[in-house]
Amino acid sequence: MFKKILVPLDGSELAERALPPAQVIAGQAEQLILLNVPVAPPIVSAALYPHDTSLSGISAQQLQAQGANYLSLKKAEFLTNEIAIKAEVISGDPASVIVD
């Protein structure tokens, strides 16, 4: 039995491929965590990724809200009431947040 299953989701089709296996093994866990780590606020993104202009005009709060809405939709797709499903949106470096 697993204590927790962590499913990091970024909205991509590739990340969402983890959802069906997570649903299959969810019954063997005490808790399922759906995690979204929004991309850094635009001013930081511009410094880190100057070639990417897709984030201009989006605030950190908007990114948090988008992440929360996205996870809410994904959480609703799970067909189990047997375990606790937690949706978390945490800011930071995605790799570091996932490891933590």
C-alpha positions as CSV (number, residue, x, y, z in Angstrom):
1,M,0.0,0.0,0.0
2,F,1.2,3.5,-0.9
3,K,0.8,6.4,1.5
4,K,0.8,9.0,-1.3
5,I,0.8,9.1,-5.1
6,L,2.1,12.4,-6.6
7,V,1.0,13.3,-10.1
8,P,2.7,16.4,-11.4
9,L,0.6,18.0,-14.1
10,D,1.6,20.9,-16.4
11,G,-1.3,20.8,-18.7
12,S,0.5,18.9,-21.4
13,E,-0.8,15.7,-23.1
14,L,2.4,14.0,-22.0
15,A,1.9,14.8,-18.3
16,E,-1.7,13.8,-18.5
17,R,-0.7,10.3,-19.6
18,A,0.1,9.6,-15.9
19,L,-3.5,10.0,-15.0
20,P,-4.9,6.6,-16.1
21,P,-2.2,4.6,-14.3
22,A,-2.6,6.8,-11.2
23,Q,-6.3,6.1,-11.3
24,V,-5.6,2.4,-11.5
25,I,-3.3,2.4,-8.4
26,A,-5.2,5.1,-6.5
27,G,-7.1,2.4,-4.6
28,Q,-3.9,1.2,-3.1
29,A,-3.0,4.6,-1.7
30,E,-4.1,6.7,1.2
31,Q,-3.8,10.0,-0.7
32,L,-3.5,11.1,-4.3
33,I,-1.9,14.5,-4.9
34,L,-2.4,16.4,-8.2
35,L,0.3,19.0,-8.4
36,N,0.7,22.0,-10.7
37,V,3.7,24.3,-10.5
38,P,2.9,27.4,-12.6
39,V,5.6,28.9,-14.7
40,A,7.4,31.8,-13.0
41,P,5.8,35.3,-13.3
42,P,6.5,37.0,-16.6
43,I,9.2,39.3,-15.4
44,V,11.2,36.3,-14.1
45,S,10.4,34.2,-17.2
46,A,11.6,37.0,-19.4
47,A,14.9,37.0,-17.6
48,L,15.2,33.2,-17.7
49,Y,13.6,32.5,-21.1
50,P,14.0,35.7,-23.2
51,H,13.0,33.8,-26.4
52,D,9.5,32.9,-24.9
53,T,7.0,35.7,-25.2
54,S,3.9,33.6,-24.6
55,L,3.7,34.7,-20.9
56,S,3.7,38.4,-21.3
57,G,0.8,40.1,-19.5
58,I,-0.1,37.2,-17.2
59,S,0.3,37.8,-13.5
60,A,1.4,35.3,-10.9
61,Q,-2.1,35.3,-9.4
62,Q,-3.6,34.5,-12.8
63,L,-1.2,31.6,-13.2
64,Q,-2.2,30.3,-9.8
65,A,-5.9,30.6,-10.6
66,Q,-5.4,28.9,-14.0
67,G,-3.5,26.0,-12.3
68,A,-6.2,25.7,-9.6
69,N,-9.0,25.5,-12.3
70,Y,-7.0,23.0,-14.3
71,L,-6.5,20.7,-11.3
72,S,-10.1,21.0,-10.3
73,L,-11.1,19.7,-13.7
74,K,-8.7,16.8,-13.5
75,K,-9.7,16.0,-10.0
76,A,-13.3,15.8,-11.1
77,E,-12.3,13.1,-13.7
78,F,-11.3,10.6,-11.0
79,L,-14.0,8.0,-10.3
80,T,-13.0,7.1,-6.8
81,N,-14.3,8.3,-3.5
82,E,-12.2,5.8,-1.6
83,I,-9.1,7.9,-1.1
84,A,-8.4,11.6,-0.5
85,I,-7.6,13.5,-3.7
86,K,-5.7,16.7,-3.0
87,A,-5.0,19.4,-5.7
88,E,-2.1,21.7,-5.0
89,V,-0.8,24.7,-6.9
90,I,2.7,25.6,-5.6
91,S,4.9,28.4,-7.0
92,G,8.6,27.8,-7.5
93,D,11.0,25.9,-9.6
94,P,9.0,22.9,-10.9
95,A,11.8,20.3,-10.4
96,S,12.5,21.5,-6.8
97,V,8.8,21.6,-5.9
98,I,8.2,18.1,-7.2
99,V,11.1,16.7,-5.3
100,D,10.1,18.5,-2.1
